[in-house]
Amino acid sequence: MSSTKKTPAAVEIQGRPLKCLLCGHTEFWKREAQLNTTGATLLGLDWANELGSCYVCAQCRYIHWFLPE
């Protein structure tokens, strides 16, 4: 799995611990993913889309997405 952290870690979102919505696990790998839009894709400008943060559960691999602020 490609990720920015080699080992999973606990994560806080707005001061609260993140728990996996599926299994309740509390350790995640962090990665960023491009938030593609239809318009940019149509024009071949996918590179211009924003990046969102993803936290991948270390136990069940469920991906939790967060939009940029």
DSSP file (Angstrom, degrees, kcal/mol; ACC not computed):
  #  RESIDUE AA STRUCTURE BP1 BP2  ACC     N-H-->O    O-->H-N    N-H-->O    O-->H-N    TCO  KAPPA ALPHA  PHI   PSI    X-CA   Y-CA   Z-CA
    1    1 A M              0   0    0      0, 0.0     2,-0.6     0, 0.0     0, 0.0   0.000 360.0 360.0 360.0 130.4    0.0    0.0    0.0
    2    2 A S        +     0   0    0      2,-0.0     2,-0.3    29,-0.0     4,-0.0  -0.747 360.0 147.4 -85.3 124.2    1.4    3.4   -0.9
    3    3 A S        -     0   0    0     -2,-0.6    28,-0.2    28,-0.1    26,-0.0  -0.963  57.5-118.1-151.0 166.3    1.1    5.9    1.9
    4    4 A T  S    S+     0   0    0     26,-2.2     2,-0.4    -2,-0.3    27,-0.1   0.672 101.8  54.0 -83.0 -16.3    2.8    8.8    3.4
    5    5 A K        -     0   0    0     25,-0.6    -1,-0.1     1,-0.1     4,-0.0  -0.955  67.6-153.5-118.1 138.3    3.4    7.0    6.7
    6    6 A K  S    S+     0   0    0     -2,-0.4    -1,-0.1     1,-0.1    23,-0.0   0.850  85.2  38.1 -75.9 -35.0    5.1    3.6    7.0
    7    7 A T  S    S-     0   0    0     21,-0.0    -1,-0.1     1,-0.0    21,-0.1  -0.913  91.6-109.7-118.3 145.2    3.3    2.6   10.2
    8    8 A P        -     0   0    0      0, 0.0     2,-0.3     0, 0.0    21,-0.2  -0.321  38.6-174.8 -69.9 156.0   -0.3    3.4   11.2
    9    9 A A  B     -A   28   0A   0     19,-2.4    19,-2.7    -4,-0.0     2,-0.1  -0.956  31.8 -88.3-146.3 161.9   -1.0    6.0   13.9
   10   10 A A        -     0   0    0     -2,-0.3     2,-0.4    17,-0.2    17,-0.2  -0.437  44.7-153.6 -68.5 148.9   -3.9    7.4   15.9
   11   11 A V        -     0   0    0     15,-0.4     7,-3.0     7,-0.4     2,-0.4  -0.970   9.5-154.4-130.9 141.2   -5.5   10.5   14.3
   12   12 A E  E     -D   17   0B   0     -2,-0.4     2,-0.5     5,-0.2     3,-0.0  -0.965   5.6-168.1-114.4 134.4   -7.4   13.5   15.7
   13   13 A I  E >  S-D   16   0B   0      3,-2.9     3,-1.5    -2,-0.4    -2,-0.0  -0.985  79.5 -17.2-120.5 118.1  -10.0   15.4   13.6
   14   14 A Q  T 3  S-     0   0    0     -2,-0.5    -1,-0.1     1,-0.3     0, 0.0   0.874 130.4 -51.5  51.3  42.8  -11.1   18.7   15.1
   15   15 A G  T 3  S+     0   0    0      1,-0.2    -1,-0.3    -3,-0.0    -3,-0.0   0.515 118.6 106.1  79.6   5.5   -9.7   17.6   18.5
   16   16 A R  E <  S-D   13   0B   0     -3,-1.5    -3,-2.9     0, 0.0    -1,-0.2  -0.938  75.7-108.4-119.7 141.5  -11.5   14.3   18.5
   17   17 A P  E     -D   12   0B   0      0, 0.0     2,-0.4     0, 0.0    -5,-0.2  -0.421  33.4-125.1 -67.0 137.3  -10.0   10.8   18.0
   18   18 A L        -     0   0    0     -7,-3.0     2,-0.4     8,-0.2    -7,-0.4  -0.693  26.9-172.0 -84.2 132.2  -10.9    9.2   14.7
   19   19 A K        -     0   0    0     -2,-0.4     7,-0.2    -9,-0.1     6,-0.1  -0.971  34.0-101.5-120.9 140.3  -12.5    5.7   14.9
   20   20 A C     >  -     0   0    0      5,-2.7     4,-1.2    -2,-0.4    36,-0.0  -0.364  23.1-140.4 -60.1 133.6  -13.1    3.6   11.9
   21   21 A L  T  4 S+     0   0    0      1,-0.2    -1,-0.2     2,-0.1    43,-0.0   0.746  97.7  39.3 -68.2 -23.7  -16.8    3.8   10.9
   22   22 A L  T  4 S+     0   0    0      3,-0.1    -1,-0.2    40,-0.0    -2,-0.0   0.909 134.4   9.6 -92.4 -50.3  -16.8    0.0   10.0
   23   23 A C  T  4 S-     0   0    0      2,-0.1    -2,-0.1    39,-0.0    -3,-0.0   0.556  88.9-121.6-114.4  -9.6  -14.7   -1.7   12.6
   24   24 A G     <  +     0   0    0     -4,-1.2    -3,-0.1     1,-0.2     0, 0.0   0.485  56.1 153.0  83.0   1.9  -14.0    0.9   15.3
   25   25 A H        -     0   0    0     -6,-0.1    -5,-2.7     1,-0.1    -1,-0.2  -0.244  36.0-152.2 -63.7 156.0  -10.2    0.6   15.0
   26   26 A T        +     0   0    0     -7,-0.2   -15,-0.4   -16,-0.0     2,-0.4   0.230  63.3  84.9-120.3  13.3   -8.2    3.7   15.9
   27   27 A E        +     0   0    0    -17,-0.2    31,-2.6   -19,-0.0    32,-0.4  -0.963  52.4 173.1-121.4 139.0   -5.0    3.5   13.8
   28   28 A F  E     -AB   9  57A   0    -19,-2.7   -19,-2.4    -2,-0.4     2,-0.4  -0.939  32.2-127.8-140.5 154.6   -4.7    4.8   10.3
   29   29 A W  E     - B   0  56A   0     27,-2.3    27,-2.9    -2,-0.3     2,-0.4  -0.874  32.6-137.8 -96.2 139.9   -2.3    5.4    7.4
   30   30 A K  E     + B   0  55A   0     -2,-0.4   -26,-2.2    25,-0.2   -25,-0.6  -0.818  32.4 155.0-100.5 139.8   -2.6    8.9    6.0
   31   31 A R  E     - B   0  54A   0     23,-2.4    23,-3.3    -2,-0.4     2,-0.4  -0.967  34.0-124.7-150.4 165.0   -2.5    9.7    2.3
   32   32 A E  E     - B   0  53A   0     -2,-0.3     2,-0.4    21,-0.2    21,-0.2  -0.880  22.7-169.2-112.3 148.0   -3.7   12.4   -0.1
   33   33 A A  E     - B   0  52A   0     19,-2.3    19,-3.1    -2,-0.4     2,-0.3  -0.993  26.4-110.9-138.0 144.4   -5.9   11.8   -3.1
   34   34 A Q  E     - B   0  51A   0     -2,-0.4     2,-1.2    17,-0.2    17,-0.2  -0.546  21.2-140.3 -75.9 135.1   -6.9   14.1   -5.9
   35   35 A L        -     0   0    0     15,-3.0    15,-0.4    -2,-0.3    -1,-0.1  -0.737  26.6-157.3 -97.1  86.4  -10.5   15.2   -5.9
   36   36 A N        -     0   0    0     -2,-1.2     2,-0.3    13,-0.1    10,-0.1  -0.331   5.7-158.1 -69.4 143.5  -11.3   15.0   -9.6
   37   37 A T     >  -     0   0    0      1,-0.1     4,-2.2    -2,-0.1     5,-0.2  -0.885  25.1-122.3-118.0 153.4  -14.1   17.0  -11.2
   38   38 A T  H  > S+     0   0    0     -2,-0.3     4,-2.6     1,-0.2     5,-0.2   0.906 110.2  52.1 -59.8 -44.0  -15.9   16.2  -14.4
   39   39 A G  H  > S+     0   0    0      1,-0.2     4,-1.7     2,-0.2    -1,-0.2   0.926 111.2  44.8 -61.6 -47.2  -15.1   19.7  -15.9
   40   40 A A  H  4>S+     0   0    0      1,-0.2     5,-3.7     2,-0.2     4,-0.4   0.896 114.1  50.3 -65.9 -38.8  -11.4   19.4  -15.2
   41   41 A T  H ><5S+     0   0    0     -4,-2.2     3,-1.2     3,-0.2    -2,-0.2   0.918 107.8  53.2 -64.3 -42.7  -11.3   15.9  -16.5
   42   42 A L  H 3<5S+     0   0    0     -4,-2.6    -1,-0.2     1,-0.3    -2,-0.2   0.858 114.1  42.5 -59.2 -37.0  -13.1   16.8  -19.7
   43   43 A L  T 3<5S-     0   0    0     -4,-1.7    -1,-0.3    -5,-0.2    -2,-0.2   0.404 116.0-112.8 -91.5   1.9  -10.6   19.6  -20.3
   44   44 A G  T < 5S+     0   0    0     -3,-1.2     3,-0.2    -4,-0.4    -3,-0.2   0.786  82.4 122.4  73.7  26.6   -7.6   17.4  -19.4
   45   45 A L    > < +     0   0    0     -5,-3.7     3,-2.2    -6,-0.2     4,-0.3  -0.105  15.7 131.8-112.9  34.4   -6.8   19.5  -16.3
   46   46 A D  G >   +     0   0    0     -6,-0.3     3,-1.8     1,-0.3    -1,-0.2   0.844  67.2  66.5 -54.7 -34.8   -7.0   16.8  -13.6
   47   47 A W  G 3  S+     0   0    0      1,-0.3    -1,-0.3    -3,-0.2    -2,-0.1   0.718  93.5  61.1 -59.6 -21.7   -3.7   18.1  -12.2
   48   48 A A  G <  S+     0   0    0     -3,-2.2    -1,-0.3    -8,-0.1    -2,-0.2   0.550  81.8 106.2 -85.9  -8.0   -5.5   21.3  -11.2
   49   49 A N  S <  S-     0   0    0     -3,-1.8   -13,-0.1    -4,-0.3    -3,-0.0  -0.307  77.0-101.1 -70.7 157.0   -8.0   19.7   -8.9
   50   50 A E        -     0   0    0    -15,-0.4   -15,-3.0   -16,-0.1     2,-0.4  -0.253  30.8-121.4 -71.7 162.6   -7.7   20.0   -5.1
   51   51 A L  E     -B   34   0A   0    -17,-0.2     2,-0.3   -19,-0.0   -17,-0.2  -0.866  21.8-158.2-104.8 142.0   -6.3   17.2   -2.9
   52   52 A G  E     -B   33   0A   0    -19,-3.1   -19,-2.3    -2,-0.4     2,-0.4  -0.810  20.8-113.6-112.1 159.1   -8.2   15.7    0.0
   53   53 A S  E     -BC  32  66A   0     13,-2.1    13,-2.4    -2,-0.3     2,-0.4  -0.765  29.5-166.7 -93.0 137.7   -6.9   13.8    3.0
   54   54 A C  E     -BC  31  65A   0    -23,-3.3   -23,-2.4    -2,-0.4     2,-0.5  -0.973   9.7-161.8-123.6 138.4   -7.6   10.1    3.3
   55   55 A Y  E     -BC  30  64A   0      9,-2.3     9,-2.5    -2,-0.4     2,-0.6  -0.981  12.0-155.7-119.4 119.2   -7.1    8.0    6.4
   56   56 A V  E     -BC  29  63A   0    -27,-2.9   -27,-2.3    -2,-0.5     7,-0.2  -0.838  22.2-118.7-100.0 121.6   -7.0    4.3    5.7
   57   57 A C  E  >  -B   28   0A   0      5,-2.6     4,-1.2    -2,-0.6   -29,-0.2  -0.350  13.9-145.3 -59.7 130.7   -8.0    2.0    8.6
   58   58 A A  T  4 S+     0   0    0    -31,-2.6    -1,-0.2     1,-0.1   -30,-0.1   0.650  94.8  42.5 -73.4 -14.9   -5.0   -0.2    9.5
   59   59 A Q  T  4 S+     0   0    0    -32,-0.4    -1,-0.1     3,-0.1   -31,-0.1   0.899 132.6  10.5 -97.4 -53.5   -7.4   -3.1   10.3
   60   60 A C  T  4 S-     0   0    0      2,-0.1    -2,-0.1   -35,-0.0    -3,-0.0   0.520  90.5-125.4-108.9  -6.1  -10.1   -3.3    7.7
   61   61 A R     <  +     0   0    0     -4,-1.2     2,-0.1     1,-0.2    -3,-0.1   0.595  50.3 159.2  73.2  14.0   -8.7   -0.8    5.1
   62   62 A Y        -     0   0    0     -6,-0.1    -5,-2.6     1,-0.1     2,-0.5  -0.470  37.2-131.3 -65.6 138.9  -11.8    1.4    5.0
   63   63 A I  E     -C   56   0A   0     -7,-0.2     2,-0.6    -2,-0.1    -7,-0.2  -0.844  15.2-160.7-101.8 124.9  -11.0    4.8    3.6
   64   64 A H  E     -C   55   0A   0     -9,-2.5    -9,-2.3    -2,-0.5     2,-0.3  -0.919  14.7-154.8-103.3 119.5  -12.2    7.9    5.4
   65   65 A W  E     -C   54   0A   0     -2,-0.6     2,-0.4   -11,-0.2   -11,-0.2  -0.740  11.5-172.6-100.2 141.7  -12.1   11.0    3.2
   66   66 A F  E     -C   53   0A   0    -13,-2.4   -13,-2.1    -2,-0.3     3,-0.1  -0.995  18.9-133.9-134.0 128.3  -11.8   14.6    4.3
   67   67 A L        -     0   0    0     -2,-0.4   -15,-0.1   -15,-0.2     2,-0.0  -0.407  33.8 -98.3 -73.7 153.1  -12.2   17.7    2.1
   68   68 A P              0   0    0      0, 0.0    -1,-0.1     0, 0.0   -16,-0.1  -0.370 360.0 360.0 -67.9 153.0   -9.7   20.5    2.3
   69   69 A E              0   0    0     -3,-0.1    -2,-0.0    -2,-0.0     0, 0.0   0.476 360.0 360.0 -80.8 360.0  -10.7   23.5    4.4
